[in-house]
Amino acid sequence: MPEIRAVRWNGEAIVLIDQTRLPDEEVSVVCDTVDATVDAIVRLVVRGAPALGAVGGYGVAVAMLQGQRENWDAAEVQGGIDKIRNARPTAVNLAWGVDRVRPLVPSGVEAVLAEADRIAAEDEAANRELSRKGADWILANTTQRPLRVLTHCNTGSLATTAWGTALGIVRELHERGEVEVVHADETRPLLQGSRLTSWELTHDGIPHVVQADSAAASTILRGLIDVAIIGADRIARNGDTANKIGSVGVALACADAGVPFVVAAPSSTVDLATQSGEDIEIELRDGSEITAFAGKRVAPDAAAGYNPAFDVTPARLISAIVTERGVVEPAPDSTVESLVAEEMKA
Ligand code: MRU
């Protein structure tokens, strides 16, 4: 089965699988301007922290090429790059991708694109490695075989440059013959679980069910889940982890039931400059994503929607944090510094 590529560069522009249209339609969106790139990020045409990191890198080239076409001065190019960097606040990878590539602007578009390509290639390699390490940890810390896995949101190929993080671990476990069933939380309000995770699991032939987010705690407490595996948008220095809204409820139920709760992410998602979860900005999206469903209003006209896109799971509720560099089991007063490379600690 060919690998799904959510983010590509076609020589002139970023090409994205339009994740707002899945699973009904498999169509692409081409981003050759800053505004088109920002719009794709804001509307979740592309989403998932590592995928946003790659878009941040290629987005620098988009701003430079638009600047060449439209005779922008250097300040206008930098302003365009900033717009992309700030399009969504919670996933650190977006700013990280921009910041890694931006210093190469004076060296020209080719140098910028080479670095963006490196981000994409490193992300795939990191995801494959963290998947092996995560699968090893899970098999060493669970007894039920084959495993019944719960996951939340979408963390597969669509959310990364390839393979996936939490879903990458699921794929690795499946390849080892260790998965009985995956419970995919549907992920309200925008259904990344039912629309995207189920699409990817179907693509890979991995047995699964889609369940309402509100079924997760009960499923865990009734003994139907052996391990929960989620991704991350930002991992603070103390291990507190921001991820899709609903993640902390899964973690609380796992802690009560004694079920391992595993966070998986490439080291680019670890943000040592953020001390704890309290310092993570949580994106507040438009309330209409809650008060309407599939374009139809489902609350009284007067009702306002409250729509935080992410929550923070405290490190004390996390059994293991996995990156390509290794596994940390958070403990009081510990940090996750060992999960990032020396150059990222600076
Ligand atoms: O709003 P989204 O769809 O971008 O949220 C994505 C998540 O919360 C993912 O779990 C996270 O980015 C990790 S993706 C490997």
Residues whose N, C-alpha, C, O or C-beta is under 5 A from the ligand:
A	BS01	MRU	R47 G48 A49 P50 H152 C153 N154 T155 A159 T165 Q192 G231 A232 D233 N243 K244
